[in-house]
Amino acid sequence: MKTKVTLYWFRRDLRLCDNVALNAALNSPYPVLPIFIFDDTILNQLDDKKDRRVDYIHQALQAINQQLADNQTTLCTYKGIPIHIFKQLNAAYDIQAVYCNRDYEPQAIKRDTAIYDYFQSIGISFKAFKDQVIFDKSDILKADGTPYTVYTPYSHKWKELLRQKPYAGSQTNSHSFANFLKLTSLPIISLEALGFVKTAIRYSQPSLNEKLIADYHQHRDYPAKNATSRLGIAIRFGTISIRQCVKFAQQHNQTWLSELIWREFFMQILYHFPQVATQSFKPKYDLISWRNDVADFEKWCKGQTGYPLVDAGIRELNQTGFMHNRVRMVVASFLCKHLLIDWRWGEAYFASKLDDYDLAANNGNWQWVAGSGCDATPYFRVFNPQLQTDKFDKNQLYIKKWVPELDTPQYPPPMVDHAYARERALNSYRQALGSA
């Protein structure tokens, strides 16, 4: 006779505390079997088998499994196509319901819809909850029922709604761990079995630094300072709760709160306008005649443009999986405007390298810089790397860290003149957009 269970499916919520769907599952009538699926559809897209993100997820799962082992249970990990894994689990257990937290990316929605349809066809509930955002889907709409496409009014509405409906935490306490299915502890599938290898990344339980967040607005634009939260990867994979972050931001820094709202703004844009994953939000921008010079793109990818701040940013990304946010804007602008290379090329490169890669934020920010997105920077705004250096890395501390050959014959001259590149970009944009 098969054991009756509630399945809990970990995805972008790799923690036991303040996890909405997990809390709901643990309050269901049946013992909870926690699972994680290494999705082949995603893994097969990763060319570099020394991927820091896979390693981070793996280490986070090990931490969860240790907590579960202390409570006489285990996390069951699988590798394959999720719907196939669920069919195997349905053959092994008498599944009463499946719980998970919602995902808003087009491919995730397609995957989840197919799984929902499968379980519905055999009379099993598939329940998805709001967890990785404060407000999702259609929680925030304009008076006419359409989604916001400009950040400022969206953020005002977001804050107003939060004041009206303060969210309740979803803390999972140790007593509810008794509701997990009792199983002998199992090891997490090894990185080697997944086809990946160890990297330099080290998972540790994320925490909020009060002084750093309190001073965030004063120092966040200076890349030589360690003055950003560095919580991007934790928020991306849910090793920290967004509710915990928002509550902390409300108490300590409104600028950081605004950054968290930008994240949700881009998520709801992707949800309501899924075409932005491959197309410009403003269709006219897809008429731009990009140069798309492969040799120029290679120089940009290697940090050999001759513009020190741009090169420092790319090298930081290539070596660490992180790039300072101010520098991301300069690096992205340089690709789109100075080199006239399609923003999608840069978006894909960042997607392959960033530890905190998130489709909605990456796409939203690239389109913001390119001018093609909703509420984007005007097309005629072209970041001047030298002025940005003078303003935010005056003593070149950040630059010299990543470009040690600066001021030597080994460092290349600028690959393109700024004034010339700016005028070329403006002409190309005007031509496509029909501006005078």
Secondary structure, DSSP 8 states (H G I E B T S, - for coil): ---EEEEEEESS---SSS-HHHHHHHTSSS-EEEEEEEEHHHHTT---SS-HHHHHHHHHHHHHHHHHHTTT---EEEEE-HHHHHHHHHHHSEEEEEEEE---SHHHHHHHHHHHHHHHHTT-EEEEE--S-SS-TTSSB-TTS-B--SHHHHHHHHHHHHHHS--------GGGGGGB----------HHHHT----S---------HHHHHTHHHHTT-TTS--S---HHHHHHTSS-HHHHHHHHHHH-HHHHHHHHHHHHHHHHHHH-GGGGTS-SSGGGGG------HHHHHHHHHT-SS-HHHHHHHHHHHHHS---HHHHHHHHHIIIIIS---HHHHHHHHHHH-TT--HHHHHHHHHHHHT-STT---TT----HHHHHHHH-TT-HHHHHH-TTTTSTTS---SS-HHHHHHHHHHHHHHHHT--
